[in-house]
Amino acid sequence: MAPALEIARFYNSARELSASLAQMQIQYEEFTKEAAHRAGVTNVNYCRRSPRPRTRFLADFLVSAQALARGYALVTRDRGYYRIYFPGLVLIEP
């Protein structure tokens, strides 16, 4: 459950985490190979492009690439980064 890594620390077990995600009707989906490749390439480009890149976790790139590949929208407050590195990604800005 790679995407659940960020919230896993709040649960005592993988089973408890899975049950909580199911209760919230959140479905887990494996990353496609294409999305993983795009995430890696985009991450490298991001690091090369800026002399002092902001700290971004690879998970940001993975989630963004998967959303773009699957045609999903992404909720974010950081629209600039996504518009530059993931053009065409539908953003929901609260």
N, C-alpha and C positions, 0 to 999 in steps of 0.2 A: 504494500500500500504506500508507494512513494509519495503521492500527494498528501496523504494523511500524516506524514512525518512531522509537520509543523504543529499539529494538534495532539500527536500521540502521547506527549508527556503528561497530558491531562487524564489519561486512562491507565488503569492497572494492567490491562492485557489487550492483545490484539482482538480478542473476541469481544471485549467490552467496547472497544473502538468501533468495530464492525457493527455491533448492535446499535450504537448511537448514531452512526451514519445512516443505517437503515431506517431508524426511527425518524430521522430528519428528511428522509426520502432523498438522500444524496447517494448517487450511484458511482461506484468506482469503475474507472475505465483505464485499461492499459495504454501507455503511450505508444503511438505508432512508430515504426522505425524511421519513417520520413520526418515525423515531428521531432524525434530525438536528434536526427541529423541536422535538421534546420536549427534547432536550439543550440547545438554545439557550434555550428558555423556562425550563427548570429552572435553568440557569446564571444567568440574569437574576434569577430569584426568590432564588436562593442569595445573590447579591451584594446584593440589596436587603434581605434579611431580617436580615443581620448588619451591625452598624456596623463591624466589623473582620473580614470574612470571611477564613478561612484561604486560603492560596494553593492553588488547585485548577486544574489544567489542563483545558481544554475536552475533552481526550481522555477524562478521567474521566467526564464527562457523556455523551459519545458512546458509550463502551463500555457504560455502565450502561443508557442508553436502548435501545440495540440488544439487549442481553441481555434486558431486560424485554419488548421487542416480540417477540422470537423465542422467549421461554420458556426461555432458557438460565439456568443458575446462574452465579454469579460468586464467585470465590474472593477473599476479602478479610479483612483484620484490622480494618477500619474500619467496623464494622457500623452505628454510629449515623448516620453521614452517609447511607448507602444506605437505611436504614429511614425516615429523614425525607424524603428527596428522591425516592426510588424505591420507594414502598410496593408490596408484592407481588413485588418482585424476590427470587428465591430466592438466599440467600447460603450459601456454604460457608465456615465459619470454622475455619481450622486451629488 
